Amino acid sequence: MAIEFLKGHGTQNDFVLLPDPDGRLELTPARVAALCDRQRGLGADGVLRVVRSTALGLASDGEWFMDYHNADGSFAEMCGNGMRVFARYLADRGLSTGPEFVVGSRAGDKRVLVHPDGTVTVHMGQASINGASVAIVDGQNFSGVAVDVGNPHLVSIVDHDVAELDLHEQPRYDEDFFPEGVNLEFVNPLGEGALRMRVYERGVGETRSCGTGTVAAVAAALHLGGTDTGESTVDIPGGRVTVSMKRGEATLTGPVEFVARGELLDAWWDVQK
């Protein structure tokens, strides 16, 4: 059985996309980890399986479900950059009902809009502030705002340049506060309506971008400014996105690029169990 794949990215947060409309692929954690390995596989920050909601027995207003897996094979509730790639694929293949439609995810249904220029807006839902905690990077404490965007985040606003942080080793965090793990964002304000961010993603490590992380960063910055409404660009190593917030409801807009299409070899797939 030929297994089709595509490789794409949203602001250099890259994914292997596997079309599997009827849910027939046995997508084990070992296979996900092998696919995402940059030496022995295709290399990616995660895998997006394109499957019909009905094939998984899910109740959703969206025909299609974004079955997202982190690079280590674990499940993730939501991925903003992945959702943009997923939506653009459906639109390009004529699998959507129009430029605006609904996609299912583990964080619930998400409405998306594919613009004529190929950028995609995702209605990310509510960004909820859940208190405060601390991340530890290279022995240094960074106070942060806990934000839920369908998945957990801890956003630290820092005074010195985030480019100077050493994120090669996994930062530490309060595992009692975040029992399911957490995505860590380190943010520099650049002026009104502009932020710079680096991110260490749960189950992946440092990535060039994180869609839910950019939403969490804007939500935290607005919260610290005493509001839950506003708009900001967010510069990440992989590019720039725009996040709009209205009473805590967020939209994320950014680019998508596909770079490759092909087939996985059966002999390789069969031994990755």
N, C-alpha and C positions, 0 to 999 in steps of 0.2 A: 504494500500500500504506500503510494507516494504521499509524503507529508509536506505540504506546502508551508513555507515561512516567508515572512517579510521582516526586514530590519528597518526601524525608523527611530526618530527621536523628537522630543519636544524640548527645546533649549538644551540640547545635548544630554538630557536624561534619556538613555537609550533602551530600547525594548526589542525582544523577539516577539513577533506577532504570529500566532498559529490559528489560521481559520479552521474551525471545527464545529460547523453549524449544528450537527446532530449529537455532539458530545461523545464521540467514539474514541477519542484519544485517551490512553492511560497516561495521564500527565503526573508522574510521581515526583516527589521532592528531589530524588536523585537525578531524574531527567531534567528538571528545571535547573538544578545547580550545574549540571554538565553543559546545558545550552548557554547559560550565562557566564561560564568560565571563559576568560579571554585568552587562555592558552589551548584548552582542549575542546572548546565549543565555539559557538558563534560570537559570544561575548555580549553582555548586556547587563543593565541594572535590574531587569525583571522580565517576566514573560506575560504577555497578554493573550489569553485564549479567547477567540471569538466564537461564542456559543449561543444558541437560542435559549431564552429563559425557560421555555417549555421543555427543552431537552433535559434541563436540570430539575424540572418539577417546581420551578419558582413562580410565585405570584408577583408579577411586575407589569407595569404599564408599558415597559419597553420590550420590543421583540428580542433585542440582543442584550446579552449579559457580558460585562467585562470581568472575566475570570482572571484576576491578577495575582501573580506570585512573585515574591521577592527573590533576589538572586540566590539566596541560600535555600530556596525551596519552600519557605514558609508562606502562608497566606497573608495578604494585606487587605485591610478594609477598603482602602480608597487610594487612588493615585491620580492627581490632577493632570500631570503631564501625560501619563498613560491614557487617561480618558480623552485627551485631545487627539492623540495618535489613533486611538480606537475609533473615535467619531469620524475623523478624516478618512480612515480606511473604509468605513461603511458608506460614507457619502461618495467617495471615489468609485467604489464598486457598484453603486446604484442600489445598495441594500437598505438605505434609509428612506423615510417617507417624504423627505424634503430637506431643506437646509437646517431646519430646526426639528429636533426629535428627542426622544427619551432613551437613555441607556441604563440598564440595571447594573448595580454594583453591590458589594457586601455592605456598603454604607448607605444603601437605598438607591432609589431611582434618581438619576441626574439628567436635567435638561441641558442639551448642547445646541450650539448654533455654529454651523460651518460657514464662514464668510467667503465672499467671492475671491478674495486674495489668498485663500487657503489657511488663514489663521482660524482658530477655533475658540469660542467662548463656552466655558462650562459653568453652569449654575451649581456652585459647590455646596449650597445649603448653609446651615447655621455654623458659625465659628464661636464656640462657647468658651468663656474664660473659666478655668477650674482651680484657681488659686496660684500658688507660687512654689517653686522648688529651686534646687541648685544642681548645676552640672559642674563636673570637675575635669579640667583639661590640663594635662601636664602639671598636676599638683595645685592648680589655681582654681578657686571657686568662682563660678559665674551664676549670679542670681538670675532667675528667669520666670516668665509668666507661662503657666500651663494652659494650653489651648487644645480643645477637641475640635477637629475638622472631619469627624467620622473616623479618624485615627488620632493617636496621642502625640502632642508636640510640647516641647519646652523651648521657649524663645528667650534668648538673652541679648539685651541691648548693651553693646560694649562701646567704650570710648576709643580704644586704640583700633587700628586697622585690622579688620577680620582676616586679611590676607596673611597676617603674621602668625596666626594661630597654627599650631602643629596638630593636625587631625589625623596623622598616620596611625596613631594608636587609638583604640576605642575610648571615648570619654566615659567617665563614670557618672552615675545618676542615682537617685533614691529609688531602689527597686521596690520598696514598700509603697511609694507614691505611684510608681508606674509598673505594676506587676506584669503587664504584657509588653514591656519595653516601651521605648519612646524615640521619636525623631527629634534631633537637637539642632536648633537654628541659632546662629550667631550673626548679629545684625548691627550694621552702622547706619544711623540716620545721615542722609546726604543733603538735607534741606526739606522744605515743605513738599510733601507728596513724592518723596523719593527715598528708597532704601537700598543698601547693599547687603548681601547675605551669603553665608556659607552654611552647608548643612551636612550633618552626619546622620544617615538614614538607618533606621532599625532594619536589621537583616541584610544590609547592603554595605554600609560604610560611607565614606564621603562620596557624594555624587556631584555632577556638574549643575544639577538643578533638582528641585523638588516642588511640584505644584502645590500640594497641600501645605508644604512648608512655607511657601511664599504667602499663602492666605493666612496661615498662623502668624507670620511675621507682621503683616499689616494689621491683623486683629490685635496683636499685642501692643504694637506701637500706638494705635488709636486708643486702646484701653488706658495705656499709661498717660495719654493726653486727655483723658476724661471723656471720651466719646466712643461710639460704635458705628459711626458713619463717616465715610470718606473714600478717597481713591489714592493709590500710590503705584508708581512703577517700582519694580524690584529687580535690581541687577544681580544676577548670579553668574558664576563662572561661564555658564553655557549661553548666556544672552540676557534678554530682558522680557519680562511679562508685566501685565497690568492687572492689579487687583482692585475691585470696587466693593465697598461694604455699605450696606444700608440696614441699620438697626441689627447688625450682626450677620445679616445674610450676605454671602460673598459670591462674586463672579470672578473667574480667572480667564484672561485672554492672552493667547500667545501663539507662536508659530509651530508648525509641524513640518518635518521633512522625512521622506522615505529615501533610503539609500540602496536597498538591495532586495531582491526577490529570488527565491530558489526552492529546492527540495532537499529535505534531509535524507541521507542515505539510510535505508532500512537496516543495514548491517551495523551502523553506528547507533541508531535509535534502540535496537533490540538489546544491546549490551549495557545500556544506561538504565539500570533498574534500581 
